[in-house]
Amino acid sequence: MKMTKVEKVWFILVVLFYVLYNLPGVPPYYEAVPTMIHALLTVVPLWIIVYVGLARVYKTYKLKDDEENKEEQEG
């Protein structure tokens, strides 16, 4: 299965922000203000990117209806 352009961009952004979130020593330990700034610059965009990307991907690949799946399984 090939990845669409939207999926590639989404994947790259998620990996980028995940790596930025997990940099060792950033923010400095036991300091509240840098921790909040780091969270605003990495965690919040990561959540937004994930949920917006999921919505975009679900628009591309429609989920099958449960009734159709039941009919296919029965007969």
CORQUIHU-V25726 format. One record per helix or strand of 3 or more residues. SS is the DSSP state (H for helix, E for strand). FROM is the first residue (numbers start at 0). TO is the last residue. Records with the same first field share a line. If there is no record, write none. Layout:
# CORQUIHU-V25726
SS: FROM-TO + FROM-TO
This chain:
# CORQUIHU-V25726
H: 4-20 + 31-59 + 65-73
